[in-house]
Amino acid sequence: MDAEKGSIFPFRAPPRKIVYGKVEWESAMKLVRWGLSGLEKPGILDQEGRIRDLSSVIPDINRLILSESGLNALRRIHLAGLPEVPSETRLGVPFTGTGKIIAIGLNYADHAAEAGLKTPAEPIVFQKATSALCGPTDALEIPRGSEKTDWEIELGVVIGKRAKYIAEAAALDHVAGYCTTNDLSERHLQIERGGQWTKGKSHDTFCPVGPWLVTRDEVPDPQALDLWCEIDGHRYQNGTTRQMIFGVAHIIAYLSQMMTLEPGDLILTGTPAGVGMGLKPAPVFLKPGQIVACEVVGLGAQRHLTISA
């Protein structure tokens, strides 16, 4: 590992064109935060997939920037005049100011079936500690004594406008953007130690996010995104967000009846079948020294080395 760059995996630029369903865009506005952990600076990808340094323009990609007015201001910036960031630079979580991470359990029928559980009548809601956040190429820690650390590729939704008691029809207006996330889980702590799922979901590095935050206007339908996860090159998960039991708009509206969603809050929307816990004839779990790769197609891929905590 290069200590100055902080990652064993280099950043990979996106393709020139990204396809969502049958519609094609030349490029999307992708926001990043780059640099050593805890010292990240704001950045943005230009149309060639190069990172441009935004630190002379804004202090960070924070709650103010995630607002509609903040994002519109970024769209007016002449990117070619900004310094270019080396492509091998470490990327962190692409936004800051996350007050809470809210996750939805068993939101794909095939995942509920592999877990041997009934399809939920309402969204199953739990939370992850914000200390679980990490970047898209950071090492993933296997907790001490763990034998059941599992993977879960998920679409992440980032709130950009305060949401309280909102209607489903207006829900997506409160989204700043979307990102690739992985809801890492220690199944022994989650299932066999009593209490709520949070205890098995909150270890450090159990919520890698990024590489980019892709703005809402560049994802016309969050229910039309493919997602996958591979361990050491073997693809275990291969799904699509159209298989969700509860769609993104429903989830946001539902949560807003129970808690106020604030800019920077992150919602994990559930995972399709193929997690290690549900594999037959025997479950498969992560161990140190493996490579975990996953992607929500169009939102960027992650690649991690697993290590002992």
TIPAMI-270842 format. One line per 8 residues: for each residue x, y, z of N, C-alpha, C. Coordinates in steps of 0.02 Angstrom, whole numbers, plus 50000, padded with zeros to 5 digits. Each point is the difference from the previous one (the first is absolute). Layout:
X Y Z X Y Z X Y Z  ...
//
This chain:
50042 49940 50000 49958 50060 50000 50044 50062 50000  49980 50050 49960 50033 50064 50001 49970 50041 50056  50039 50014 50053 49973 50033 50059 49974 50069 49984  50031 50034 49951 49978 50068 49984 49934 49999 49964  49991 49951 49957 49938 49997 49961 49945 49964 50038  50018 49953 50044 49952 49972 50046 49957 49945 49972  50017 49970 49943 49959 49946 49973 50043 49953 49958  49983 49936 50003 50037 49953 49959 49970 49993 49931
49941 50031 49989 49966 49995 49936 49995 50069 49968  50021 50008 49938 49994 50066 49968 49928 50015 49980  49985 50064 49996 49936 50022 49974 49995 49981 49926  49941 49978 49980 49988 49984 49930 49950 50050 49971  50018 50033 49946 49954 50048 49969 49940 49964 49969  49942 50033 49998 49940 49969 49971 50003 50001 49925  49955 49964 49967 49995 50004 49927 49975 50069 49980  50012 50019 49938 49977 50064 49975 49924 50005 50002
49967 49943 49986 49927 50000 49998 49973 49949 50050  49946 50019 50035 49969 49955 50048 49928 49989 49979  49978 49939 50000 49933 49983 49977 49957 49981 50059  49943 50033 50009 49951 49981 50050 49938 49978 49961  49985 49935 50001 49944 49975 49961 50014 50010 49926  49954 50035 49966 50007 50012 49928 50022 50071 49985  50015 50039 50052 50018 50070 49990 50075 50008 50011  50032 50041 49959 50073 50008 50003 50019 50072 50013
50045 50011 50048 50027 50066 50015 50075 50001 49984  50024 50058 49980 50071 50005 49987 50041 49991 50065  49978 50030 50054 50034 49993 50064 49952 50022 50054  50015 49982 50062 49961 50021 50057 50041 50045 50044  49967 50041 50042 50037 50039 50049 50016 49954 50058  50063 49983 50007 50023 49954 50052 50045 50039 50049  49980 49999 50063 50038 50035 50051 50041 49950 50040  50060 50020 50019 50045 49956 50037 50032 50040 50056
50030 49963 50047 50045 50030 50050 50064 49959 49999  50056 50034 49995 50063 49965 49987 50053 50021 50051  50047 49954 50011 50055 50013 50046 50001 49951 50058  50046 50010 50046 50007 49956 50057 49938 50001 50044  49987 49944 50033 49941 49994 50043 50000 50055 50054  49945 50036 50004 49994 50054 50047 50024 50067 49974  50034 49999 49942 50026 50062 49970 49975 50009 49929  49943 49970 49983 49976 50002 49932 49981 50070 49977
50010 50011 49936 49981 50063 49967 49945 49986 49949  49959 50050 49983 49946 49989 49952 50027 49997 49929  49966 49961 49959 50018 49994 49930 49940 49984 49957  50010 50003 49935 49947 49985 49952 50032 49969 49939  49965 49955 49966 50025 49970 49939 49980 50042 49941  50048 50011 49954 49983 50035 49938 49975 49949 49949  49986 50022 49939 49970 49956 49950 50049 49948 49975  50064 50008 50014 50049 49950 49981 50014 49951 50057
49964 50007 50056 50010 49955 50056 50058 50018 50044  50027 50061 49993 50055 50023 50042 49973 50036 50061  50032 49991 50057 49980 50035 50061 50027 50070 49999  49956 50048 50012 50020 50070 50006 49992 50023 50072  50049 50036 50025 50002 50023 50070 49953 50059 50009  49950 49991 50045 49952 50053 50013 50018 50041 50063  50056 49986 50032 50014 50030 50065 50010 50076 49996  50014 50027 49942 50005 50073 49993 49932 50032 49992
49949 49959 49990 49933 50025 49986 49953 49990 50059  50003 49941 50032 49958 49984 50057 50042 49967 50055  49981 50005 50063 50039 49969 50053 49994 49925 50002  49942 49973 49981 49988 49928 50002 49934 49985 49966  49986 49936 49988 49935 49980 49974 49957 49985 50061  49970 50052 50027 49964 49997 50063 49925 50011 49989  49964 50010 50054 49928 50006 49996 49978 50058 49955  50036 50056 50003 49982 50057 49958 50009 49984 49926
50054 49966 49983 50013 49983 49930 49950 49947 49975  49975 49957 50045 49953 49949 49980 49930 50028 49985  49988 50062 50019 49935 50031 49985 49994 50014 49925  49939 50012 49979 49989 50013 49928 50039 50062 49977  50001 50052 50041 50036 50060 49980 50075 49988 49999  50025 49959 50048 50071 49985 50001 50022 49960 49940  49961 49950 49981 50017 49959 49942 49995 50041 49935  49950 50044 49996 49994 50042 49941 50060 50046 49992
50026 50024 50057 50059 50043 49997 50060 49961 49972  50007 49937 50020 50055 49960 49974 49995 49990 49925  49939 49994 49975 49991 49989 49928 50024 50059 49958  50005 50057 50031 50021 50060 49962 50076 50010 50001  50036 49956 50035 50072 50007 50004 50034 49978 49935  50049 50037 49978 50040 49981 49941 50053 49951 50023  49989 49935 49989 50043 49949 50029 50070 50000 49970  50006 50019 49938 50066 49998 49967 50050 50046 50035
49976 50050 50036 50044 50046 50034 50023 49977 50068  49975 49942 50023 50018 49974 50066 50058 49952 49996  50042 49996 50052 50057 49953 49999 49976 49928 49994  50039 49959 49966 49985 49929 49993 50032 49961 50057  49963 49952 50028 50024 49958 50054 50027 49935 49970  50059 49977 50023 50027 49937 49973 49950 49942 50005  49998 49959 49949 49949 49948 49996 50009 49947 50054  50060 49992 50027 50011 49948 50050 49984 50023 50071
49976 50061 50008 49986 50027 50066 49942 49963 50033  50007 49989 50066 49947 49967 50038 49937 50043 49998  49942 49965 49995 49935 50033 50006 49968 49981 50066  49968 50049 50032 49963 49987 50061 49926 49997 49987  49960 50001 50053 49928 50006 49992 49987 50065 49963  49958 50000 49947 49996 50058 49955 49960 50059 50027  49978 49998 50062 49965 50056 50031 50013 49996 50075  49986 50053 50035 50011 50001 50073 49938 50028 50034
49997 49995 50066 49943 50026 50037 49944 49950 50009  50016 49935 49996 49949 49949 50009 49980 49995 50074  49939 50018 50015 49976 49995 50068 49977 49931 50019  49974 49963 49950 49977 49932 50013 50003 49958 49936  50012 49936 50011 49997 49950 49946 49940 49955 50015  49951 50000 49956 49939 49962 50009 50000 49945 49947  49988 49939 50020 50001 49944 49953 49933 49964 50000  49985 49970 49942 49938 49964 49991 50016 49926 49991
49971 49958 50043 50015 49928 49998 49950 49961 49957  50024 49947 49970 49958 49953 49962 49957 50035 49948  50030 50046 49963 49962 50039 49951 50000 49970 49930  50029 49941 49992 49995 49962 49938 49970 49932 50017  49949 49980 49964 49965 49937 50017 50047 49941 49997  50047 50000 49951 50045 49942 49995 50048 49997 50059  50019 50058 50027 50043 50000 50059 49962 49977 50062  49937 50021 50007 49960 49976 50056 49992 49924 49997
49991 49974 49939 49991 49928 49992 50064 49962 50019  50058 50026 49979 50062 49964 50016 50015 50003 50075  49973 50051 50034 50009 50005 50072 49948 49959 50038  49952 49970 49963 49948 49960 50031 49949 50041 50038  49989 50063 49978 49955 50045 50034 49944 50023 49953  49944 50020 50029 49943 50022 49961 50014 50069 49968  49969 50012 49943 50005 50066 49969 49966 50051 50047  50033 50053 50018 49971 50047 50049 49941 50038 49971
49951 50014 50044 49942 50039 49980 50015 50075 50001  50049 50020 50040 50023 50069 50004 50076 49999 50001  50032 50055 49982 50073 50001 50002 50027 49984 50069  50051 49956 50001 50037 49986 50062 50056 50051 50006  50000 50037 50055 50046 50056 50007 50049 49987 50057  50064 50011 49986 50051 49999 50052 50052 50053 49985  50046 50011 50045 50052 50050 49989 50070 49971 50007  50047 50033 49967 50070 49984 50006 50035 50060 50030
50051 49988 50039 50039 50055 50029 50036 50039 49945  50003 50065 50006 50035 50040 49950 50076 49987 50001  50025 49972 50055 50072 49982 50003 50016 49940 49954  49948 49969 49971 50011 49945 49953 50018 50025 49930  49992 50065 49987 50013 50027 49934 50073 49993 49981  50013 49984 49936 50068 50000 49974 49997 50010 49924  50059 50009 49970 50004 50014 49929 49994 49938 49957  49995 50009 49934 49985 49946 49954 50058 49952 49985
50060 50015 50024 50056 49954 49992 50036 49988 50066  49972 50023 50054 50032 49989 50066 49997 49927 50019  50046 49978 50041 49998 49931 50025 49938 49989 50043  49971 49941 49994 49941 49981 50040 50023 49957 50058  49981 50019 50060 50021 49964 50060 49954 49940 50014  50029 49942 50012 49964 49943 50026 50004 50006 50076  49943 50006 50036 50003 50010 50072 50037 49943 50036  50029 50016 50056 50037 49950 50039 49954 49942 50019
50022 49940 49986 49961 49940 50016 49943 49985 49953  49991 50041 49949 49943 49990 49954 50012 49940 49954  49949 49961 49991 50000 49946 49951 49942 50007 49951  49961 50055 50006 49940 50007 49959 49992 50071 49973  50054 50029 49975 49996 50066 49969 49977 49992 49928  49949 50038 49981 49964 49990 49937 49999 50065 49960  49982 49995 49937 49997 50056 49954 49927 50013 49979  49985 50062 49980 49934 50018 49974 50006 50062 49957
50003 49992 49934 50000 50057 49955 49933 50035 50004  50000 50067 50003 49938 50037 50006 50004 50068 49965  49943 50023 49976 49994 50068 49976 49995 50047 50060  50044 50050 50002 49997 50050 50052 49965 50063 49975  49959 50030 50043 49963 50061 49985 50021 50053 50049  50021 50058 49975 50023 50054 50042 49949 50057 50000  49978 50019 50059 49950 50053 50006 50032 50068 49989  49964 50043 49963 50025 50067 49986 49956 50055 50028
49937 49983 50016 49953 50049 50027 49961 49969 50057  49992 50037 50053 49966 49976 50060 49932 49970 49983  49987 49941 50027 49938 49964 49984 49965 49980 50064  49939 50025 50009 49959 49983 50058 49927 49996 49977  49969 49943 50011 49930 49989 49980 49988 50018 49926  50042 49973 49957 49992 50015 49929 49961 49945 49965  49969 50017 49943 49963 49951 49960 50048 49963 49954  49982 49939 49982 50043 49960 49956 50013 50035 49934
49949 50036 49974 50007 50033 49935 50054 50054 50001  50014 50027 50060 50051 50053 50005 50066 49975 50027  50005 49935 50014 50057 49974 50037 50066 50009 49963  50002 49986 49936 50064 50003 49963 50026 50072 49994  49956 50049 50010 50023 50070 50000 50046 50015 50058  50000 49957 50050 50041 50010 50060 50067 49964 49996  50015 49969 49942 50061 49963 49991 50054 50045 49969  50060 49999 50029 50057 50034 49969 50031 49957 49945
50007 49935 50015 50030 49956 49951 50003 49928 50024  50033 49958 49961 50002 49928 50012 50073 49977 49998  50012 49943 50033 50068 49974 50004 50000 49925 50011  50056 49969 49986 50011 49929 50014 50017 49993 50074  49968 49952 50033 50015 49986 50070 50003 49924 50011  50030 49980 50055 50004 49929 50019 49982 49996 50074  49946 49966 50015 49977 49994 50070 50033 49938 50031  50064 50007 50017 50036 49944 50032 49966 49981 50065
49998 49934 50015 49962 49975 50058 50038 49943 50033  50002 50002 50067 50026 49944 50038 49939 49961 50025  49987 49942 49968 49936 49966 50011 49992 49972 50070  50055 49979 50032 49995 49975 50068 49975 50055 50047  50029 50060 49994 49978 50055 50041 49930 50023 49981  49984 49998 49937 49935 50023 49975 49943 49955 50023  50011 49934 49997 49945 49953 50007 50002 49960 50065  50061 49983 50023 50006 49952 50054 50015 50030 50068
50005 50065 50004 50019 50032 50063 49943 50041 50031  49939 49993 49974 49943 50035 50029 49998 50073 49980  49940 50031 50009 49995 50071 49986 49991 50015 49927  50015 50061 49981 49989 50025 49933 50060 49986 49954  49989 50008 49934 50051 49985 49951 50060 50047 50004  49990 50059 50028 50052 50051 49998 50067 49975 50025  50000 49957 50051 50063 49977 50029 50042 49959 49951  49968 49967 49951 50037 49962 49950 50015 50040 49937
49980 50063 49999 50004 50040 49939 50047 50061 50006  50029 50010 50059 50031 50065 50014 50075 49999 50012  50033 49944 49988 50072 49999 50009 50034 50050 49954  50057 50025 50020 50039 50045 49956 50008 49969 49931  49992 50041 49948 50006 49982 49928 49941 49960 49974  49947 49991 50039 49942 49960 49978 49952 50039 49956  50019 50062 49980 49958 50038 49955 50043 50039 49950  50033 49964 49954 50037 50036 49947 49952 50034 49952
50018 50060 49980 49957 50041 49957 50041 50029 49943  49969 50002 49941 50033 50031 49943 50019 49950 49946  50039 50022 49952 50048 50055 50002 49970 50070 49992  49940 50005 49970 49973 50065 49985 49931 50008 50031  49979 50063 50007 49930 50017 50010 49975 50025 49933  49954 49963 49970 49972 50018 49935 49935 50038 50012  49995 50060 49974 49944 50043 50016 49934 49972 49974  49947 50019 50035 49933 49973 49987 49978 50007 49927
50014 50057 49970 49977 50013 49932 50032 49953 49949  50055 49968 50018 50034 49954 49954 49977 49928 50009  49954 49988 50045 49972 49933 50010 49924 50006 49995  49973 49999 49939 49929 50013 49991 49955 49949 50032  50024 49938 50010 49959 49948 50031 50043 49958 50046  49997 50012 50066 50041 49959 50046 49978 49928 50004  49944 49984 49968 49976 49930 49999 50021 49964 49935  50050 50026 49966 50024 49969 49938 50076 49996 49999
50029 49981 50057 50073 49995 50006 50021 49929 50016  50049 49975 49964 50027 49934 50014 50053 50005 50055  50008 49946 50039 50050 50000 50053 50028 49930 50010  50064 49996 50019 50033 49935 50006 50054 50003 50054  50020 49940 50023 50055 49995 50048 50040 49937 49987  50066 50006 50001 50045 49944 49989 50049 49993 50058  50017 49939 50017 50051 49985 50050 50055 49960 49965  50060 50027 49999 50057 49968 49966 49982 49981 49928
49963 50045 49967 49984 49990 49929 49939 49957 49987  49971 49970 50051 49940 49959 49991 49938 50043 50014  49955 50003 49951 49941 50042 50008 49946 49963 50039  49984 50026 50059 49949 49970 50043 49933 50036 49994  50002 50065 49989 49938 50039 49995 49996 50032 49931  49941 49997 49971 49988 50029 49934 49925 50016 49996  49982 50062 50015 49930 50018 50004 49985 50066 49968  49940 50024 50010 49978 50065 49974 49953 50032 50050
50003 50066 50005 49958 50035 50049 49926 49996 49982  49983 49979 49940 49929 49992 49985 49969 49942 50040  50042 49958 50030 49976 49945 50040 49984 50020 50073  50011 50063 50017 49985 50022 50068 49927 49990 50016  49986 49980 50062 49931 49995 50024 49972 50070 50011  50039 50042 50032 49981 50069 50012 50049 50045 49963  49975 50040 49953 50043 50043 49960 50028 50058 50040  50047 50035 49969 50035 50055 50034 49952 50054 50023
49953 50021 49958 49953 50052 50019 49958 49979 50060  49977 49938 49999 49960 49974 50056 50041 50000 50065  50062 49978 49996 50043 49996 50059 50009 50069 50031  50016 50051 49958 50011 50067 50027 49938 50027 50033  49942 49994 49966 49938 50024 50028 49983 49963 50065  50011 49935 50001 49986 49959 50059 50042 50022 50059  50065 50008 49988 50045 50020 50054 49983 50070 50026  49978 50044 49955 49986 50069 50020 49939 50006 50046
49960 49946 50005 49944 50000 50047 50024 49985 50071  50061 49974 50007 50025 49977 50064 50060 50039 50026  50035 50032 49955 50059 50040 50019 50011 50053 49947  50032 50054 50019 50018 50051 49952 50064 49980 49964  49998 49999 49935 50059 49986 49960 50034 50066 49984  50065 50003 50013 50038 50062 49991 50050 49993 49943  50021 50055 49969 50051 49997 49948 50063 49963 50026  50025 49955 49959 50058 49960 50019 49982 49933 50028
49938 49990 50021 49979 49934 50023 50004 49950 49943  50020 49939 50017 50010 49947 49950 49951 49943 50013  49965 49980 49948 49953 49944 50004 50026 49943 49957  50008 49941 50031 50018 49939 49963 49935 49962 49986  49989 49982 49938 49933 49980 49978 49989 49924 49995  50047 49960 50025 49990 49928 49997 50044 49966 49948  50006 49934 50005 50045 49962 49957 49964 49942 49967  50020 49982 49939 49971 49941 49967 50031 49936 50027
49974 49943 49975 50025 49935 50021 50074 49992 49983  50033 49953 50035 50069 49985 49987 50047 50018 50056  49973 50018 50058 50044 50013 50057 50028 49934 50026  50056 50004 50036 50034 49939 50022 49957 49957 50046  49960 50032 50042 49958 49964 50048 49951 49953 49965  49976 50018 49940 49948 49962 49968 50024 49949 49949  50066 49992 49992 50025 49955 49948 49989 49927 50019  49987 49959 49949 49990 49929 50008 50055 49962 49962
50023 49942 50025 49974 49962 50057 50024 50027 50067  50047 50047 50001 50026 50026 50063 50015 50074 49992  49990 50039 50053 50016 50072 49995 50074 50012 49990  50015 50059 49972 50069 50021 49988 50008 50069 50032  50053 50009 50039 50011 50064 50032 50069 50026 49985  50010 50065 50011 50063 50032 49985 50054 49983 50051  50061 49999 49976 50058 49991 50043 50055 50048 49977  50050 50014 50042 50053 50046 49980 50036 49977 49937
50020 50049 49959 50038 49987 49940 49959 49991 49937  49936 50013 50002 49957 49993 49941 49988 50069 49968  49978 49997 49938 49982 50061 49963 49925 50002 49991  49969 50054 50025 49929 50011 49993 49989 50055 49949  49965 49985 49946 49985 50050 49948 49925 50003 49990  49973 50060 49993 49928 50007 49990 49986 50065 49963  49939 50004 49973 49982 50059 49960 49924 50004 49993  49974 50061 50005 49936 50016 49971 50017 50032 49933
49982 49967 49946 50024 50018 49933 49981 50073 49984  50049 50039 49981 49991 50071 49986 50018 50045 50058  50004 49970 50060 50016 50039 50060 50071 49987 50025  50037 49957 49965 50069 49988 50018 50011 49936 50038  50059 49970 49991 50016 49936 50031 50047 50010 50060  49993 49955 50048 50045 49998 50058 50045 49939 49995  50058 50004 50033 50046 49943 50002 50039 50004 50065  49995 49948 50041 50028 50001 50067 50041 49937 50015
50050 50008 50041 50035 49944 50030 49973 49991 50071  49985 49937 50019 49979 49986 50069 50061 49988 50044  49997 50028 50061 50056 49993 50048 49971 49983 50069  50043 49977 50044 49979 49988 50069 49996 50066 50038  49949 50007 50040 49992 50062 50039 50053 50003 50056
//
